[in-house]
Amino acid sequence: MELRLENLSMSYQRNQVFAVKDLSYTFTEGVYGLLGPNGAGKTTLMNLIVGNLKPTEGKLFLDGEDIHTLGGRYRALLGYMPQMQSMYDDFTGERFLWYMAGLKGLKKKDAKLKIDELFDVVNLKGDRYKKIKSFSGGMKQRLLIAQALLNDPKILILDEPTAGLDPQERIRIRNFISTISGNRIVLLATHIVSDVESIAKETLFMKKGELVLSGSPAETLQRMEGKVWEVTEALGEDTLSSSFLVSNLNRTAEGILYRIVSDEKPSENAHTVRPAMEDLYLYLMREKR
């Protein structure tokens, strides 16, 4: 399966601001991470892919066919978890999934088997008969992930799926996403770099509507070789924070250990260290001084 985005743009005519600008990319089976700050265009891009928005320019093709020509055949392949979704508070978790199964056109027998399976997957089996208004934010997130998987989609779009989850649940959901990615395209948008660092075969970095970098973790991190530094300063000095991008600092017995992302050596005593995806993210999203 191949999903191809060709010169995709989405602008708002009133002020000519591009939410997505001239973006081209090809997805095949596997997990793709979509990273970028608020306002980068991630949610708009996802809405274009699922057909909720029609692009101002450009086209989307599934195995060579325009998705708008495919119509219902394309939508039947989609599973979508939006970042924010209105839910019926008086529905139980089970009723909500039955309701969504009906909207997706699932047969009753198939829906029952899938709903039982998914309550286990998202760790809500003991809460399925509770009303949604009693759910925590993390429980609602897990229920939304379950509804996205009801029709066993071949293209799974997840917008901030682990927001509000504790570390144990985040890891559980992340591992599950990796497990099911073998025969489908999974696009995972998040602010949490670690959610995609370990499972994404490729990561897309967006900023102000544009794709600024993409590739495998190994390929993208090559860009950071020689740009990540560590140096220790004595307590109370702090000559670095105002001049350099600090990705981490840690108080030690010797002073403050700084991790700095910079094209240039920040001080005479600094030495380069192995870059991480978070360093790359900060480097790409930094505002020019």
N, C-alpha and C positions, 0 to 999 in steps of 0.2 A: 504494500500500500504506500502511495506517495501523495502527500498533500503539499501543493506548491503555491506559494504566495508570490505574485508577480507585480512589482512596482506598486505596492499597495499604499494608498494615502487616504486619510480621513481628515477633512477640515471642516471647521464651523464657519459658515459663510459670513456671519455677522462681523467677525473680527479677523477672519482669515488666519486663525491659529490652527496649526496642524497638530492633531492628537497623535496621528501616525503619518509618517512622511516617507514616501518612496521606499518602502520596505519589501525586499525580496528574500525568500528563504524556502528551502525544501525540507520537509519532515518525512521521515520513514519510521518504521516501528522502533519504539524505545522511549525513554524518558528525556524530556527537554526541560531545562530550567529556564525560567524567564525572570530576570532580575532587573531592578531599577527602582528609583525612589518614587514617592507619590507624585503623580502628574507626568510620569515618564511615558504613558501610553499603553501600559500593559493590559489594563481592563478593556480599553477600546479595541486593542488588537484581538483579544479573546472574543469580544462581541462581534467583530468582523468575521472571525473564523467560524463561529457558530451560526452566523446569519442573522443575528439580531440587528446588525447595522449593515448598510450597503455602502461600499467604499466610494469616496469621491472620485478616485482614480484607481486603476489597476484591477486585477482579477485574482480569484482563488480557484485552483483546479485540484480535483481528486482523481488520481490516475488519468490525468489528461482531460477530464471533463469539467466544465464550469460548474461550480457547486450550485449556482442559481438555476442552471438548467436541470440539474439532478433533482432539485426540490426536495420532496418528501423522502426520496431514497437516500439522500445525503443526511437529512435530519435523523433518520432512523439509526444511523451509525454513531450519533453523537451522545456523549454524556457530559453534562455541564454542571459544575458547582460554582455559582456566582459568589462573589465576595460578600455581598449582602442580599438576602432574600427574605421577603415577607413570609412568615409562617403562621398558620392558624393555631393560636395559643390554646384553644380548647380541644384541638385534636390530640389524641395520644400519638406517640411515636409510630405505633403500628398503623393507625388510621392514616397518618400522613403518608407512609410508604405505599399503602394500598391506593390512596388517592393519586399519588404520582405514577404508580404502575398503571392505573386506568388511563391517565393522560398519555402515557407512552404506548398504550394499546397492547399491553401484555395479557396473555391468556391467564385465566384464574389459577390454573394448576401451576403454570410456570412462575407466576407472581408469588405464590405461596412458598415455593421452594427457594426462590431468590431472596425473599424477605427474611425467611428463617436464617438463611446463610449469612446475609449481610448484617443482621443484628449481632451475630457472633463476631464477624469481621471487625466491626467498629466498636465492639465492647459495650453494647447497649442492651444485651439480651435481658438483663434484669430490670430494665427501665422501659420496655417496649409498651407497656400499658399505662404509663404515667403521661399526664398531659404535658404538652410542650412548654407551657408557661412555667412549669416547675423545673425545666432543664437549665443547667448552667450554660454559659456561652460555649464552652468546649463541647458539651453534649450536643448542642444544636449544630456545631460544626461537623461532628461525626455523623449526625443524622443527614445532613446535606450531602456528605460524601456518599452515604449509602444510597440516596435517591439518584445520584449521578451514575451509579453502577447498576441500577435495576435492569436495564436493557442490554447488559453486557456489551457496552459500546466499543467500537473499534477506534474511535477518536475520543479521548477523555481530556476534558479541559477543566483544570482545577485552579481557582483563583483564591489564593491564601488558604489552603485546606487545613493547615495546622495552626492557624491563628487561635489563640485562647486555649490551646492544649498544653498540659503539663509535659515535661520532658519524656516521661515514660510513654505517654500516648502519642506524642510526636514521633518517637522512634518506631512505635508499633505501626502507625499509619504510613510512615515513610517506607518501612520495610515491605508493607503490603503493596504499596504503589510500585515498588521495584519488582516484586514478585509477579504482578499481573501485566507487566509492560512488554513481555516478549512478543505478543502478537497484536499489539495496538500502539497507536501514537498517544503519548501522554505529555501534555503541556502543563507544567506546574509553575504558576507565578507565586512569588513569595518575597518577603523582605528578609527571610531567615536564610542566610547563605549556606549554613550547614545542612539545610533540608535538601539542597540540590547538589552540594559538593560531592557527596558520596554515592549518589544514585544516577545522576544525569549523564547521559552519554555526550550531550552537548549542552552548552549554556549560552543563552542570548542575553546580552546586556543592552538595555534600552535607556535612553536619556533624551528628554524633550521630544519624544515621538520618533526618534531615529534609532536604528540599530547601530551601536557604536563598536561592538565586538561580538564575535560568536566563534564557537569551536569547542573541542573537547577540553576537559580540565587541564590536561597536559599541554595542549596547544596554547590555550589562553594564558596559562601561568608562565609560559616562556617569555611573555612580554614583560614580566616583572623581575626577571633575573637582573641582579645588580641594582635594584631599586628599593629594596627593603633592608633597613639598617637597625642595629641595636647599639645603644650607647647608654652609659650610666653617668648621671650628674649628681653632684653633692646635693643634699637636702637644702632647699631654700634658694637655689640658683635659678632653675627653670629659664634657661635662655633659648629653649627649643620650641615650646608650645606655640608661641606667637609667630614663628617663622616657618614651621614645617607641619606637615600632616601627620599627626600622631595616631597610630592605630591601636596602641595599647601602652599603658604605663603601669609599673609595678614597684611598690616600695620594698626595698631590700635593705640588708644591713649596711651595704656600701653606699646607698643613696636611692635615687629613682632610676629604674631601668626603663628607658624609652624604646618603643618599637616605632620606627619612623618610615613613612613611605615617601620617597623623594628621588628625583632624577640625579641629584647631586649629593655628595657626601655631607651629612649635616654637621659633623665636627671631626676634628683630628682623631679622636679616640673611637669613632664609630666603625663598626664592621658589618659586612653584609650577612644576611641570614636567608634561610629558605623561605620563599614567598608562600602565602596562603591565599585562598580564594577571597577572603575578606579584605586582604591588602589590595588585591586587584579591583574589587568592587569600589573601595574608597578612592583608589587612584583614578578610575574611570569617571566616577560621579563627582569628583572634587570640582569646586568652582575655582576658576582662575583668579589668582591674587592680583 
